[in-house]
């Protein structure tokens, strides 16, 4: 059964998780400990991982470096466990999944900006790979 883990890597790494078996979403934020992030992925047992792709931003060097390290940890775990990784540009996820749409789906977590960015990545992944779900979601959003 499908279990998607989406990550927004950075000094605070946001995560969002969807279990098809339970038809349930969860989300949260992780600190910058790479071993903790690696172990977290293992406990989540995803069947696929969606990650916000690294983009160079000269004003955020510390965050940038850590985002690259987190992405490397994710790719390592995925390769060791034969789990596919999908990368999405930040603008790609933010283009459609704005705050109001996430709130209207009852998936909003106040004060959890990184988790909400991970949720955008998760919803983008589902939008691109689950056309029936996306059509139904558009109807529920009145689009």
N, C-alpha and C positions, 0 to 999 in steps of 0.2 A: 504494500500500500504506500502511496506517495506521502513523503514527509519532506517539506521544503524548508531549508534554513536560509534566510537572507541576512546578509551582514553589510553594515556601513562601517568600514574599517577606519580607525583613527586612534588618537590618544584615549578617547572613549569610543568603544566599538558598540554600535547599536546592533541589535539582533531582532529578527521577527521570524516566527516559526508557524508553519501551517501543517496540521495533521489531517490528511484526507480521511483516515479511519475514524477520527473523532469529529471531523468537520469543525475544528477549533483552531483559533489563532492565539498565540502568546507573543509577548515582546518584552524587551528590556535593554539594559545597557551593561557592558562589561568594562572593567578597568583595563589598564594597559599591560597587564601581565600575560606574556605570550603563552606560557605553559597553561595558565588558567583558560585562555581562549581555546587552545588545542584540546584540552580536556573537556571543555564545555561542548565543543563540536561532537566529541565522542559520546558524551552522555545524551545529546540530542538525537543521535543516530539518523541523520538525514539521508534520504535517498537521492537528493540533489541539493546543490548549494548555489545560491545566487548572490553575487557580490557587486557592490558599487565599485566600478573600475577606477583605478587611480588616475587622477589628472593633476598635472603639475600646477601648483599655485605658489609663486615665489614668496608670498607674504606668510606662508604657513609651513615653513621648513620642518619644524619639529613634528607637527601633525602629519605632514607628507611622508617623512621617513618612517614613522610608525605605521602609517597606512600601508606602505609597501611591505613592511615586516609582517603585519597581520595577514595581508593577502598571501604572502609566502607560506605562512603557517597553514592557512586555509587550503592552499593548493597541495601542500605536503600531506595533510590529513586526507584530503580527497583522493590523492594518488595512491596512498597506502591502503585506502578502503574502497577503491574502485567506484567512487562517486563522482558524477559529472559536476563541473563548475561552469556557471554561466556568468558572464561579466556584462554589466550595464553602466553606461555613462550616467553621471549624476543628472544631466539635463534630460536624458531619456526618461528617467523615473519621475522627475519633478514636472515634466511637461503635462502629463495627464492627471497624475494622482496628487492633487492639491490638498491642503488641510481640510477643506470643507467636504470633499469626497470621502476622505478617510473618516471624518467625524460622522458623516451620514451612514457609513457602514458600521458604526459603533466600534471602531478599531483605534480610536484616538487615545493617546496617553499624555495628559498634560505634563509639561516639564520634562519630557523625554524626547528631545529633538533628534538625537542620534537613533533612538529606537524607531521614531516615525520615519526617518530617512530609510532605515532598513525595511520598514513596512512598505514604503513606496517601491523599493526594489522587489520585494516579494510580490506585490500586486502587479508590478510590471511583468514579472516572470509569468505569473498566472495569465495575465492578459495576452501575452505572446504565445503561450503554449496550451491554453485551455479555452478554446473559442466559445464553447457552450456556456461555461462559467462566466466569461466576459460578457456575452450577450445578455445573460440573465442579470448580471450586475449592472449593466447599463440601464436595463429596464427598471431595476429597483432604485437607481439614482435619477430616473426620469430623463434620461438622455436619449 
